[in-house]
Each structure stands twice: as C-alpha cells, then as structure tokens.
Amino acid sequence: MLKGKKIIVGITGSIAAYKAAYLCRLLIKKGAEVQVVITPTGKEFITPVTLSALTQKPVLGEFFTANDGIWHSHVDLGLWADLMMIAPATASTIGKMANGIADNLLITTYLSMKAPIFIAPAMDLDMYAHPSTRANLEKLESYGNRIIEPTEGMLASRLEGKGRMEEPDKIVECIEAFFKRQNQLSQKKVLITAGPTYEKLDPIRYIGNYSSGKMGFALAESCAGRGAEVFLIAGPVQLKIHHPNIRRIDVNSADEMMDETLRIFPHADAGILCAAVADYKPANYSAEKLKRTDESLKINLIPNPDIAAKLGEIKRADQILAGFALETENEMQNALGKLQKKRLDFIVVNSLRDPGAGFQTDTNKIRILTAKGENTDFPLKPKCEVAEDIVDVLYGFWK
Ligand code: C5P
C-alpha cells in the first residue's frame, strides 16, 4: 500500500521524538520513501544520525547547509511529497502552524505543502487541554489537516492523562487507510442532506429539532476526501465545510430541501439522507407575530414531503440511496420498515438509548442494515470515523 509513496516525517521537540524513529522504520519497511524534516529542538531529543541511517537520506533541519550554502527548498519538498506526517507535534509547532509563524524549515515546508497533512500531537495533559491548543488544533482542522488524537496514559511528567502520541503502528494504519481510500470515489457525485429543517410559524418562530448536522458534514468531508464531488444540502446549522470539492446549498424548510434534492439527485451517483427533516409543518404561516393570549393555542400541522421516499421512488438502478433511522425504541424493526418503505439500499441505525449516540454529540454508535440483508454493528466512535465506516459501505456497492 505504501510502496513508492513519498512521505515527509516532521519531527519536533518532544520526548515522543524517539517514537518517530520507529515510525520512519515502519514506513520504510512498507516500501515508502521517507524524508525527515526536524525542528532545532527536535534535534535535542533525537539525533539526526539515527534518522538519516534509518531513512538513508540526509535529515533536513536548516534552511541552508552551513558549509556549502546549499538551500533546502521547502517549496520543492512541498511538491515532492505524497503526504506529510508531523509526529510528534508539540504545542509550540501546532501554534506556529496554525498562525503561519515560519521560523524553521518544518513550518516553511508545512506552509508550502501540496499533499495531505497529518498531525500527531504529543504533550502534557494540561497543555493538550488548554484552550489555546484546542483553538489551534481546530484551526488546523479547518485548513483540512487531519489530527491523529493522542492517547491517554502515563506521560513523561509522570502525570496520567491525554497527551501521549499515538503509537507508530497505529499512525501507519491511518496513513495506509488514507491512501487506500484516497481516490476511491474520484468519478462519483454524491448528494448528502444534513442538519435539521425549520418550519416557519410566524416571522419569529419555527418548529425544529436538535440535529447539529455533524454526521452529515462528516460524511461530506469523507466522500470529498476520497475524491467525490459532493453536493451538501444543509439545513440551518453552525458548521463549516473544509474540502474544496464540497458544494454547499443552504436551505431552511423541508420543502426547500425537497426542491434542491430533486434538482440534484438525477445527476448524482448516490444520495445519503442524513438530515433530520421535520415530519410536520404548520398548515398556515402567520405573516404577523402570533400574539400571546390567555387562551391555549392550537397549531394545525400538516405532513412534510418525505424526501427519502420520493428519491426511493425515482431512483435509477445505477444509483445508491442511503438513509438514517434515529430511534428511541424497536430500533431494528423500525429501521427495516424504513429501509423497505423508502426503497433504500442501506440504512444507518442509531439509538438515543446508546450513550454518546445521536444528536449534538461528537460520537456515534451505528448499525448498518442493507437491502441485501447484511447487518453490521459498529462500536462507539468519533463521527468522522463513523463517516468513514458508512462511506466504506457505500463504496462496497461499487467495488
Ligand atoms: O421516517 P424517518 O424520518 O425516521 O426517516 C429517516 C430517514 O428519512 C432519514 O434518512 C431522513 O433523512 C429521511 N427523511 C427525509 N424526509 C423526511 C423525513 C425523513 O428524507 N420528510
């Protein structure tokens, strides 16, 4: 999988720098070509001799070689690499990357990088939890960089907590998974619906739900990351998209979502319907604000269109359609009913009874049922990883 891949390993000044030697060794064993770029403090933790012996390349740490003045072009490095992996990444380097403080070769290389970038932080638990580190990592994610979360355990300070750099074999697994998925969907157009819908009552109020849109946005990033052209039809959410291959279309109500979905679906190879569409809308919209009275207020609600069922009806044989079932009881029975009624190819089931699953959370626990009768259970995971599992199933239909 890594044969011939050109990987830059960026090493910074952390006690975890010793693990970078194992990382380089594993990558080389898998057939990758590795170029180490190290920060000045990184060299205090691991000697370049070890790293150059392992990689059979000079370790780059300065803008110029002192004795002959040869320039180490960060621009050329940015063009050469298939992937940059910064491991370990200290709070200081993360801060510099987030803010473009280009005072060493690693940061200038980072800023010139054309290839995907992975970051494996390593630091003390309090430094990792600090709002400054959190904000910097969020910024890096918003630039499209991928963070390999540190693990919990004994830290160099002897304190226990989250901050240990992920183990080299796990980092290599992430890199391999990335290359495996990289161009899987390059010829595909995928439509995704996400978030809630708001059904207007008057100019001030609406009927809505707690959907955050996180799952649908994670799906959009996953599909785009694998080369698909993504049309993301989003209800009102506070989220941002990162990947340039995602075209976002913002809507408010179920009717608007239906119109946009019907417009795009005929051009799509697949639809993943993740939105929590309101089942009902007010029968009448009041152009003026509804006034408070001492009487009880009755609002007449009428059904919204079922977007999934409509797409199931018009779906061509070459199109794949997936839906979600968020349930509070009889999960399997309800999900199977929806799979059949809406003519879906697969349905992702999650239950509000599972802690960490459902709306607003950053994690989810899912089961996937296919129309062919397959039934796969997945453990609780961050939504971005759940998205990868779902898109793996989608890709399975085209393999
Ligand atoms: O019937 P229920 O709302 O539970 O079905 C959930 C699935 O159907 C989800 O995939 C959701 O996005 C989709 N749906 C829809 N239009 C609706 C209601 C649900 O697309 N009006």
Residues whose N, C-alpha, C, O or C-beta is under 5 A from the ligand:
A	BS01	C5P	L273 C274 A275 A276 V277 A278 N304 P305 D306 I307 A308 A322 G323 F324 A325
